Amino acid sequence: MTRLVLVHGRDLDGRDPEALEAQWLGALGAGLAAAGSPLRPTDADASFVYYGDTLERLVDGGTPPPVTVHALAADPAALPRLVGALPDGELRFLLDVAREVLAGAGHRPGVAPPAVAEGVVGDALVEAAVAALALVDRYVPGVSAAVLLTLTRDVYAYLHDDAVRAVIDAGLAEALSAVPAGEPAVVVAHSLGSVVAYSVLGARTGGPDVPLLLTPGSPLGIRAIREALVARAPLASPARVRRWVSPRDPRDLLALHDLTPDVFPLPAGSPTIEALRVTNRAPGYHAAAYRLDDGAWAGYLALPEVARPVGEALT
């Protein structure tokens, strides 16, 4: 049978991984039902790769708990202190992402963050980053400065710290290695999880075939993230992935771009990434799975057009 491997996104430290897995499976079941599929994957069919507490501790410099595989609300007044503690490389990464998010939100030229020359460091760089985050709070719907700061810190740590990346990658590698020989695995990787899945699947020459890689709300098209990946290795479609579908709500400014060839160029002859435009009813338009007040499921996985490829791959 086909195994379902689930990889979550950013800012999920302190959560119960079993409850998160149940939430994802509930939303996916709703999406499959809406798509007319009789499938309802359960905990017995899925491996949920939870690295939230591990990443939070690694980013903060503590001793991390292990990545487990289960069968920042910040005061705006604190932003200058939080941002000021970042090293210059991470500050530039934060500033680049914030500016691209502002551009994606169609901000007015008159409120653009101040230009910072490449050689400028220290207070000027901190001021530029804080100013950009203040504009995100003011002009970008569905995204706060605290959310963007958390995203960039997590992504930067994963992309630029070999020790962080090794620990997180090992969790997904463990889940893939646990798939019985000869059986395939469908990988569903949301948000930052799509960066992890791309890296791990791209580096593996063995392990299960992947009939579907589903990357809802993926930030892989953001320039600073793409450039960090290219600095390690040329972009390439993971060899064992037969189909790659990447759904995105155009209002999801944490994903920002559809994974089209202009923002995520793969070598000639590579399988095409299917960039799928959808409408995510979850607040902020980014969540993979979300329970609305009326009890209905929302989030990417609850959408029939997102769940349908999963159902097809599982059968």
C-alpha positions in Angstrom: 0.0 0.0 0.0 1.0 3.6 -0.4 2.3 5.5 2.7 1.2 9.1 3.4 4.1 11.2 4.8 3.1 14.6 6.2 5.5 17.4 6.8 4.3 20.5 8.6 5.3 24.2 8.2 6.6 27.0 10.4 5.7 28.2 13.9 4.2 24.9 15.3 6.4 24.6 18.4 4.7 23.6 21.6 1.9 21.7 19.8 0.8 18.2 20.3 2.0 16.3 17.2 -0.8 13.7 17.5 -3.4 16.4 17.6 -1.8 18.1 14.6 -1.8 14.9 12.6 -5.5 14.4 13.4 -6.2 17.9 12.3 -4.4 17.3 9.0 -6.1 14.0 8.4 -9.5 15.6 9.2 -9.0 18.4 6.7 -7.7 16.0 4.1 -10.7 13.6 4.7 -13.0 16.6 4.1 -11.2 17.5 0.9 -11.3 13.9 -0.4 -15.1 13.7 0.4 -15.6 17.0 -1.5 -13.7 15.5 -4.4 -15.9 12.5 -4.5 -13.2 10.1 -3.2 -14.2 7.3 -0.7 -10.7 7.4 0.8 -10.3 8.6 4.4 -6.7 8.1 5.5 -6.2 7.4 9.2 -3.2 7.5 11.6 -2.4 3.9 10.5 -1.9 5.1 6.9 0.2 8.2 7.7 3.6 9.3 9.2 3.5 12.8 10.6 7.0 14.3 10.8 7.0 16.8 13.7 10.0 19.1 14.1 8.4 22.1 15.6 9.9 21.9 19.1 13.2 20.8 17.6 13.5 23.8 15.3 12.4 26.3 17.9 15.1 25.1 20.3 17.8 25.0 17.6 16.9 28.6 16.4 17.1 29.8 20.0 20.4 28.1 20.7 19.3 25.4 23.2 19.6 21.7 23.2 16.8 20.4 20.9 14.4 17.6 21.6 14.4 14.9 18.8 12.4 15.2 15.6 9.4 12.8 16.1 7.6 10.9 13.5 4.0 10.1 14.6 2.0 6.9 13.0 5.7 34.3 17.9 3.1 36.3 18.9 5.4 39.2 19.4 4.8 42.7 21.0 5.5 45.2 18.1 7.4 47.2 20.6 9.8 44.3 21.1 10.6 44.0 17.4 13.6 46.3 17.4 15.2 44.3 20.2 14.4 40.9 18.5 15.7 42.2 15.1 18.7 43.9 16.7 19.9 40.6 18.1 20.1 39.0 14.6 23.5 38.7 12.8 23.9 40.7 9.6 23.4 37.8 7.2 20.1 36.9 8.8 19.1 40.6 8.8 19.7 40.9 5.1 17.7 37.7 4.5 14.8 39.1 6.6 15.0 42.4 4.8 15.0 40.8 1.3 12.0 38.6 2.2 10.1 41.5 3.8 10.6 43.7 0.7 9.5 40.9 -1.6 6.4 40.3 0.4 5.6 44.0 0.4 6.0 44.1 -3.4 3.8 41.1 -3.7 1.1 42.9 -1.6 1.3 45.9 -4.1 2.6 48.4 -1.6 2.8 52.0 -2.7 6.2 53.3 -3.8 6.0 56.1 -1.3 6.0 53.7 1.6 8.9 51.5 0.5 11.4 50.6 3.1 14.6 52.7 3.0 17.3 51.5 0.7 20.3 49.9 2.3 23.6 49.6 0.5 25.2 46.2 0.4 28.1 47.3 2.7 25.9 48.8 5.4 25.8 46.9 8.6 24.8 47.5 12.2 22.1 50.0 13.2 21.2 51.1 9.7 20.5 47.5 8.7 18.4 46.9 11.9 16.5 50.1 11.2 15.7 49.1 7.6 14.5 45.7 8.7 12.3 47.1 11.5 10.9 49.7 9.1 10.1 46.9 6.6 8.4 44.8 9.3 6.3 47.8 10.4 5.2 48.2 6.8 4.2 44.5 6.6 2.1 45.1 9.7 0.4 48.1 8.1 0.0 47.1 4.5 0.1 43.3 4.1 -3.2 41.6 4.7 -3.1 38.2 6.5 0.6 38.6 7.5 2.0 40.2 10.6 5.5 41.3 11.4 5.8 38.6 14.0 4.6 35.9 11.6 7.1 37.0 9.0 9.9 37.3 11.5 9.2 33.7 12.7 9.1 32.4 9.1 12.4 34.0 8.1 14.2 32.9 11.3 13.1 29.3 10.8 13.8 29.3 7.1 17.2 31.0 7.5 18.3 28.6 10.2 17.3 25.6 8.1 19.0 26.9 4.9 22.2 28.3 6.4 23.0 26.2 9.5 24.2 22.7 8.6 23.6 21.4 12.1 20.0 22.6 12.1 19.4 21.2 8.6 20.9 17.8 9.5 18.6 17.4 12.5 15.4 18.4 10.7 16.3 16.4 7.5 16.9 13.3 9.6 13.3 13.3 10.8 11.9 13.1 7.3 14.6 10.7 6.2 13.5 8.4 9.1 9.9 8.5 8.0 10.9 7.7 4.4 13.2 4.9 5.5 10.4 3.3 7.5 8.3 2.8 4.3 8.5 -1.0 3.5 10.7 -1.9 0.6 8.9 -1.7 -2.7 6.0 0.5 -1.4 5.6 4.1 -2.5 5.1 7.2 -0.4 2.9 10.3 -1.1 4.6 13.3 0.5 2.5 16.3 1.6 4.7 19.1 2.7 3.2 22.5 3.7 5.0 25.9 3.9 8.6 25.5 5.4 8.0 21.7 5.2 8.1 22.0 1.4 11.7 23.4 1.7 12.6 20.4 3.9 10.9 17.9 1.5 12.6 19.4 -1.5 16.0 19.2 0.1 15.6 15.7 1.5 14.0 14.1 -1.6 16.5 15.8 -3.9 19.4 14.4 -1.9 18.1 10.8 -1.8 19.0 8.3 -4.5 17.2 5.4 -2.8 14.1 4.9 -0.7 10.5 4.8 -1.8 9.2 6.1 -5.1 7.1 9.2 -4.6 4.1 9.2 -7.0 3.1 12.6 -5.6 4.8 15.5 -3.9 2.2 18.0 -2.8 3.5 21.4 -1.6 0.6 23.7 -0.5 1.6 27.2 0.5 5.2 26.7 -0.5 7.7 29.6 -0.1 10.2 28.0 -2.5 9.6 30.7 -5.1 10.7 33.5 -2.8 14.0 34.9 -4.3 16.1 34.8 -1.1 15.0 31.2 -0.4 15.6 30.1 -4.0 19.0 31.8 -4.0 20.0 30.0 -0.8 19.1 26.7 -2.3 21.0 27.4 -5.5 24.1 28.3 -3.5 24.1 24.7 -2.3 23.1 23.0 -5.5 21.4 23.8 -8.9 17.6 23.5 -8.8 16.4 20.1 -9.9 13.3 18.0 -9.6 13.8 15.2 -7.1 14.6 12.1 -9.1 12.1 9.7 -7.4 9.2 12.2 -7.6 6.8 11.3 -10.4 4.4 14.2 -10.0 4.8 17.5 -8.2 1.7 19.6 -7.5 2.0 23.0 -5.7 -1.3 24.6 -4.7 -1.4 28.3 -3.6 -4.0 30.9 -2.8 -2.9 34.2 -4.5 -3.6 35.9 -1.2 -1.2 33.7 0.6 1.8 36.1 1.0 3.8 33.7 3.0 4.0 31.5 -0.2 4.1 34.6 -2.4 4.7 33.0 -5.8 3.2 30.1 -7.8 6.0 27.6 -8.6 6.2 28.5 -12.2 9.4 28.2 -14.4 10.1 31.9 -14.1 10.4 31.8 -10.3 11.6 28.2 -9.8 13.4 27.2 -13.0 14.2 23.5 -13.3 16.6 22.1 -15.9 15.2 21.4 -19.4 13.4 18.1 -19.6 12.4 18.1 -15.9 8.8 17.2 -15.0 6.7 20.3 -14.8 5.6 21.5 -11.4 1.8 21.8 -11.5 1.1 25.3 -10.0 -2.5 25.1 -8.8 -4.4 28.3 -7.9 -7.0 27.8 -5.2 -9.0 29.7 -2.6 -8.0 28.9 1.0 -10.7 29.8 3.5 -8.5 29.7 6.6 -7.6 33.0 8.3 -4.5 34.4 6.6 -5.0 32.1 3.6 -1.9 30.0 4.6 -2.9 27.1 6.9 -2.8 23.5 5.8 -5.7 22.5 8.1 -8.0 24.7 10.1 -11.3 24.2 11.9 -13.7 27.0 11.4 -16.1 28.2 14.2 -19.0 26.3 12.5 -17.0 23.1 12.7 -16.3 23.0 8.9 -12.8 22.2 7.8 -10.7 24.9 6.0 -7.1 25.1 4.9 -5.4 23.8 1.8 -6.0 20.1 2.5 -9.7 20.6 2.8 -10.0 21.8 -0.8 -11.2 19.1 -3.3 -8.8 20.3 -6.0 -5.9 19.9 -3.5 -7.1 16.6 -2.0 -7.9 15.0 -5.4 -4.3 14.3 -6.4 -3.6 12.7 -3.0 -6.6 10.4 -3.5 -5.4 9.5 -7.0 -1.8 8.8 -5.8 -3.0 6.7 -2.9 -5.0 4.5 -5.1 
